[in-house]
């Protein structure tokens, strides 16, 4: 599902205009991003927890050429789904 489709569903279910729904969705995504940058963790009850994790520098291989490649240390976002979400999917 794309961001536009999510916004369309929000608009249909809430009675908001398409523009208002897109603005609301964009605001939520921006808030999650800013919170992750600042605090490194964002929990949303019923959905799950987004957390920033540190990845160490490591060696990998270029799948096309087979040459060794060094991947530098970086931060990544990890998501752990809530129990209610896992139960709903299963």
C-alpha positions as CSV (number, residue, x, y, z in Angstrom):
1,X,0.0,0.0,0.0
2,X,1.4,3.4,-0.9
3,X,1.3,6.6,1.1
4,X,-1.4,8.0,-1.3
5,X,-3.6,4.9,-0.8
6,X,-3.2,5.2,3.0
7,X,-4.3,8.9,2.8
8,X,-7.2,7.9,0.6
9,X,-8.4,5.3,3.1
10,X,-8.0,7.8,6.0
11,X,-10.1,10.4,4.0
12,X,-12.8,7.8,3.3
13,X,-13.1,6.5,6.8
14,X,-12.9,9.9,8.7
15,X,-14.6,12.2,6.3
16,X,-11.5,14.4,5.9
17,X,-10.6,15.8,2.6
18,X,-7.9,14.0,0.6
19,X,-5.6,17.0,1.2
20,X,-6.2,17.0,5.0
21,X,-5.6,13.3,5.2
22,X,-2.3,13.5,3.3
23,X,-1.2,16.4,5.5
24,X,-2.1,14.4,8.6
25,X,-0.2,11.3,7.4
26,X,2.8,13.4,6.5
27,X,2.7,15.1,9.9
28,X,2.7,11.6,11.6
29,X,5.6,10.4,9.5
30,X,7.6,13.6,10.2
31,X,6.9,13.3,14.0
32,X,8.2,9.7,14.0
33,X,11.3,10.7,12.1
34,X,12.1,13.7,14.4
35,X,11.5,11.6,17.5
36,X,13.8,8.8,16.2
37,X,16.5,11.4,15.4
38,X,16.2,13.0,18.9
39,X,15.4,10.1,21.2
40,X,16.2,7.0,19.2
41,X,12.9,5.3,20.0
42,X,9.2,5.8,19.0
43,X,6.5,3.5,20.4
44,X,2.9,3.4,19.1
45,X,0.5,1.3,21.1
46,X,-1.0,-1.4,19.0
47,X,1.5,-1.0,16.2
48,X,5.0,-1.5,17.6
49,X,8.3,0.2,18.5
50,X,10.6,1.9,16.1
51,X,14.2,2.1,17.4
52,X,17.5,3.4,16.1
53,X,20.3,0.8,16.3
54,X,24.0,1.1,15.6
55,X,25.5,-1.2,13.0
56,X,29.2,-1.9,13.2
57,X,31.6,-1.6,10.3
58,X,31.7,-4.9,8.4
59,X,33.0,-6.7,5.4
60,X,30.6,-7.9,2.6
61,X,30.9,-9.0,-1.0
62,X,29.7,-7.3,-4.1
63,X,27.3,-9.9,-5.5
64,X,28.0,-8.9,-9.1
65,X,31.8,-9.1,-9.0
66,X,32.5,-11.1,-5.8
67,X,34.9,-8.4,-4.6
68,X,35.1,-7.7,-0.9
69,X,33.5,-4.4,0.1
70,X,33.7,-2.5,3.4
71,X,30.4,-1.3,4.7
72,X,31.0,1.6,7.1
73,X,29.4,1.8,10.6
74,X,26.0,3.5,10.5
75,X,22.7,3.9,12.3
76,X,19.6,2.0,11.1
77,X,15.9,1.9,12.1
78,X,14.6,-1.4,13.5
79,X,10.9,-2.2,14.0
80,X,9.4,-4.6,16.5
81,X,5.7,-5.2,16.0
82,X,3.3,-5.1,19.0
83,X,1.7,-8.3,20.1
84,X,-1.7,-7.1,19.0
85,X,-0.4,-6.5,15.4
86,X,1.3,-10.0,15.4
87,X,-1.9,-11.6,16.6
88,X,-4.0,-9.8,14.0
89,X,-1.7,-10.9,11.1
90,X,-1.7,-14.6,12.3
